[in-house]
Amino acid sequence: MTLRNIFIAIFALCLQTNHPPVVKIGSPANQSHIAAGAQLSYEVQVTDQEDGDSRYDEIDTKAVLLELTRLKPGARVPPPNAHAATDPGLDIMAGNNCFNCHLFKGKALGPSFFDIATHYPTTTANIDTLVRRVGAGSSGIWPGSEKMPSHPELSAAAIRSTVQWILHNGAREDRSFFNGTTGLLRFPADKPGTYILTASYTDHGLKDLPTPHLKGSDRVIVIVQ
Ligand code: HEC
């Protein structure tokens, strides 16, 4: 390879950029009204230039996340991207295939985040143990589960933020999480109010190149009366 070709190759590499995913909540419509106690189906579309399109089954639907948050009575609706930076642990999990084997609720290959958060109180000792097991891999802890592989691609600090996220948020009542592009939401009869639905997807970056994973999101407000 001549020096000129090497420069051209480096230049071509620099031109390759990862594009952010586009996430759209198809339904419900923003500002939908619904009766307390009723059910509401939702549907999310994801398009990512590198990963593909959810309409053609090119996106792993388990990695499409929906968050349902109930606003405290009287609280103002925060601006659309206000919470985007507050969930680094969740973003790391979404970009690193943790949802291949874990769901927020319900059993997959591994235990659900709800079950993990209910099982382990948030103590430093528990966090240290779980960080070690996620890093090195684990088997035999959860009856009936398979083996969790090691995660050498993640730093200890990154794993710590995922474990902290799971223990803090896995079993919360004011914030619930769902996996998938479609589903049915139930609004408890005794909890009317303003709910925020946020759908998000974190992409896988460029294949074989260390590019940051990018996240796209969309949100709608649902008023439960
Ligand atoms: C290939 C499937 C798979 C992947 C990918 C995976 N896990 Fe697991 N995970 C499991 C299984 C299976 C278990 C239960 C292992 C056991 O019983 O010891 C588990 C257990 C856990 C536990 C509980 C450990 C304990 O000691 O109770 C945590 C926390 C966890 N995983 C987090 C993660 C995070 C964070 C990621 C992504 C970085 C991840 N997992 C990726 C399959 C997986």
Boltz pocket constraint, residues with backbone or C-beta under 6 A from the ligand:
constraints:
  - pocket:
      binder: B
      contacts: [[A, 92], [A, 93], [A, 96], [A, 97], [A, 98], [A, 99], [A, 100], [A, 101], [A, 102], [A, 109], [A, 110], [A, 111], [A, 116], [A, 129], [A, 130], [A, 133], [A, 134], [A, 138], [A, 139], [A, 140], [A, 141], [A, 142], [A, 143], [A, 145], [A, 146], [A, 147], [A, 148], [A, 149], [A, 151], [A, 154], [A, 159], [A, 162], [A, 163], [A, 166]]
      max_distance: 6.0
